[in-house]
Amino acid sequence: MEAVVSDFSPLLFGIQSFILLFGFFLIGFVKGVVFGDPFRTGFIHFVGSFKLYFGLWVPDKNLSLPLRFLQIISGFTWECIQNIIGFWVSIITLIGLDVRSIELVNGIVLIRLSHRFGAFALGRFIIGDNSIEPDPRNLLFQHEYGHVLQSRVSGPLYLFKYGIPSLISAYRNQLLHSSSWVEQDANRRAKNYWDTYVADEVWSYRANPIIDGSRIVNPKWWEFVLFVIVFFGLVSLPVALLYLSIILN
């Protein structure tokens, strides 16, 4: 019996990774030539792409060691749907928009752009405007972290339970968006987190109001069951149709 020999080469992998990261530097350099400051922009792209690729391996330092280990695993399993989407949206953002900085903080990847638009979270990736900072006192960051916490607890349900409802709420009425149940849920989760891990009172009730009577809305067990049924139904349907087409022919 022939021995199975792995084709993986650490040296080749390292060279390929460097070429990829250097490619991001060139993209940033070219953007910098057009818009100004090419070396700074190239450096941001080089370091930023490295942080994007390895950001899921950096856990929340506020958690205990066992929970940090579980969070790393969760990023590639339980939360993989929104993290995959967040990763590619971040890559496209880095290539196509003016990224000022990328930070790894509290177990998330924070991308800060140069213009104003607000912020949004996809799994462990937060993309915000030039006012966001990796500081719990920052009004945007303290709220968006609540959506990160929603992702941790809901896993594969995140987009359907919180992400899409939040997007619909913002589209329908921006003025009342902060009072919607999904944003109130994010505010309450975030405030509980910051109250636990930050000694001083940092929450801004004016910028991120918490309405009396609002509550944290956790996913129900039957929502996970329904997701599994729908997911495997959608996956198995093309396979079943292909099988039928083969046997009928």
C-alpha positions in Angstrom: 0.0 0.0 0.0 1.4 3.4 -1.0 2.0 6.0 1.7 0.0 9.2 1.5 2.4 12.1 1.2 1.1 15.6 2.0 1.8 18.3 -0.6 1.6 21.0 2.1 4.8 23.0 2.3 5.2 25.6 5.1 7.7 27.5 3.1 5.5 27.6 0.0 2.5 28.7 2.1 4.6 31.5 3.7 5.7 32.7 0.3 2.2 32.6 -1.1 0.9 34.5 1.9 3.5 37.1 1.6 2.8 37.6 -2.1 -0.9 38.0 -1.3 -0.2 40.5 1.4 2.2 42.4 -0.8 -0.5 42.5 -3.5 -2.7 44.4 -1.0 0.2 46.8 -0.4 0.4 47.4 -4.2 -3.4 48.0 -4.3 -3.1 50.5 -1.5 0.0 52.1 -3.1 -1.8 52.7 -6.4 -4.8 54.1 -4.6 -2.4 56.4 -2.6 -0.8 57.6 -5.9 -4.3 58.6 -7.1 -5.6 60.1 -3.9 -2.4 61.0 -2.1 0.0 59.5 0.5 0.8 56.2 -1.4 3.2 54.7 1.2 0.8 55.3 4.1 -2.1 53.8 2.1 0.0 50.9 1.0 1.1 50.2 4.6 -2.5 50.3 5.8 -3.6 47.8 3.2 -0.6 45.5 3.9 -1.1 45.4 7.7 -4.9 45.6 7.3 -5.1 42.6 5.1 -3.0 40.6 7.6 -5.4 41.6 10.4 -8.4 40.6 8.3 -6.9 37.2 7.6 -5.9 36.4 11.2 -8.5 38.5 13.1 -10.7 35.4 13.9 -7.8 33.9 15.8 -7.6 36.8 18.3 -10.3 36.3 21.0 -11.9 38.7 23.4 -9.3 39.4 26.1 -12.0 40.0 28.7 -13.1 36.4 28.6 -11.5 33.5 30.6 -9.0 31.3 28.8 -11.5 28.5 28.2 -14.0 30.9 26.8 -11.3 32.5 24.6 -10.6 29.1 23.1 -14.3 28.4 22.5 -14.7 31.8 20.9 -12.0 31.0 18.4 -13.7 27.7 17.5 -17.1 29.5 17.4 -15.7 32.0 14.8 -15.1 29.2 12.3 -18.2 27.1 13.2 -21.1 28.5 15.1 -20.7 32.0 13.7 -19.1 31.1 10.3 -22.0 32.3 8.1 -21.8 35.9 9.2 -18.1 35.8 9.6 -17.5 34.6 6.1 -19.8 37.4 4.8 -18.2 39.9 7.1 -14.7 38.9 5.9 -15.4 39.3 2.2 -17.3 42.6 2.7 -14.3 43.8 4.7 -11.9 42.7 1.9 -14.0 44.5 -0.7 -14.2 47.5 1.5 -10.4 47.5 1.9 -9.8 47.3 -1.8 -12.6 49.7 -3.0 -12.9 52.4 -0.3 -10.7 54.7 1.7 -9.9 52.7 4.8 -8.2 54.8 7.5 -7.4 52.0 10.0 -8.1 48.3 10.9 -7.9 47.4 14.6 -8.2 44.1 16.5 -9.9 44.8 19.8 -12.3 42.9 22.2 -12.3 39.9 19.9 -13.5 41.8 16.8 -12.0 43.4 13.7 -12.8 47.1 13.5 -12.5 48.8 10.0 -12.7 52.6 10.1 -13.4 54.5 6.9 -12.7 58.1 6.0 -16.2 59.3 5.4 -19.4 59.5 7.5 -22.2 57.0 7.2 -22.6 55.3 10.6 -21.6 51.7 11.2 -22.7 48.1 10.8 -21.6 44.7 12.2 -21.3 41.3 10.5 -20.3 38.6 12.9 -16.9 39.7 14.4 -16.4 42.4 11.8 -17.5 46.0 12.4 -17.2 48.6 9.6 -17.7 52.2 10.7 -17.2 55.7 9.6 -14.4 58.1 10.6 -16.0 58.8 14.0 -15.8 55.2 15.3 -13.0 54.3 17.7 -12.1 51.1 19.5 -13.2 52.6 22.8 -16.3 51.7 24.9 -17.0 55.4 25.4 -17.3 55.8 21.6 -21.0 56.1 20.8 -20.9 54.0 17.6 -18.6 51.4 18.9 -20.4 50.8 22.2 -23.7 50.1 20.3 -22.3 48.1 17.4 -20.6 45.7 19.9 -24.1 44.7 20.9 -24.6 43.3 17.5 -21.4 41.3 17.9 -22.8 39.9 21.1 -26.0 39.0 19.2 -23.9 37.0 16.8 -22.2 35.1 19.6 -25.5 33.9 21.1 -27.4 33.2 17.9 -24.8 31.7 15.7 -26.3 30.6 12.3 -29.5 32.5 13.1 -27.8 35.9 13.4 -28.7 37.2 10.0 -32.3 36.1 10.1 -32.9 36.8 13.8 -31.1 40.2 14.1 -29.2 41.3 11.0 -32.0 41.4 8.4 -34.6 42.8 10.8 -32.1 45.6 11.8 -31.5 46.4 8.1 -35.2 46.5 7.4 -35.8 48.8 10.4 -33.1 51.2 9.3 -34.5 51.3 5.8 -38.1 51.9 6.9 -37.6 54.7 9.4 -34.1 55.9 10.4 -35.5 58.2 13.1 -37.3 55.3 14.9 -34.6 52.8 14.2 -32.9 53.0 17.6 -36.2 52.1 19.3 -36.8 48.9 17.3 -36.7 45.7 19.3 -33.5 44.5 17.6 -31.6 47.7 18.4 -32.9 47.8 21.9 -31.7 44.2 22.3 -28.2 45.2 21.0 -28.1 48.2 23.4 -29.0 46.1 26.4 -26.5 43.4 25.6 -23.8 45.9 25.0 -24.5 47.9 28.2 -24.4 44.6 30.2 -21.1 43.8 28.6 -19.5 47.2 29.2 -20.8 47.4 32.8 -19.2 44.0 33.5 -15.8 44.6 32.0 -15.3 48.4 32.2 -15.0 49.9 35.7 -16.4 53.3 34.8 -19.9 54.1 33.6 -19.5 54.5 29.8 -23.0 54.1 28.4 -24.6 57.1 26.7 -28.3 56.9 27.1 -28.7 59.9 25.0 -27.0 58.5 21.9 -28.0 54.9 22.5 -31.3 55.0 24.5 -32.7 52.0 26.4 -36.4 52.2 26.5 -38.4 51.0 29.6 -40.0 47.7 28.8 -37.6 46.7 26.1 -35.8 43.4 26.7 -33.2 41.0 25.4 -34.7 38.7 22.9 -32.8 35.4 22.7 -33.4 32.9 19.9 -36.0 30.2 20.7 -35.1 26.5 20.4 -37.6 26.0 17.7 -36.0 28.7 15.5 -32.8 26.6 15.4 -34.9 23.5 14.5 -36.6 25.5 11.7 -33.3 26.8 10.4 -31.9 23.3 10.2 -35.0 22.0 8.4 -35.0 24.9 5.9 -31.2 24.8 5.4 -31.0 21.1 4.7 -34.1 21.3 2.6 -32.6 23.9 0.4 -29.3 22.0 0.2 -30.9 18.6 -0.5 -33.5 19.9 -3.1 -30.9 20.4 -5.9 -29.3 17.0 -5.1 -32.7 15.3 -5.2 -33.6 16.9 -8.5 -30.2 15.9 -10.0 -30.8 12.3 -8.8 -34.2 12.2 -10.3 -33.0 13.5 -13.6 -30.3 10.8 -13.7 -32.6 7.9 -12.9 -35.4 9.1 -15.2 -33.0 9.4 -18.1 
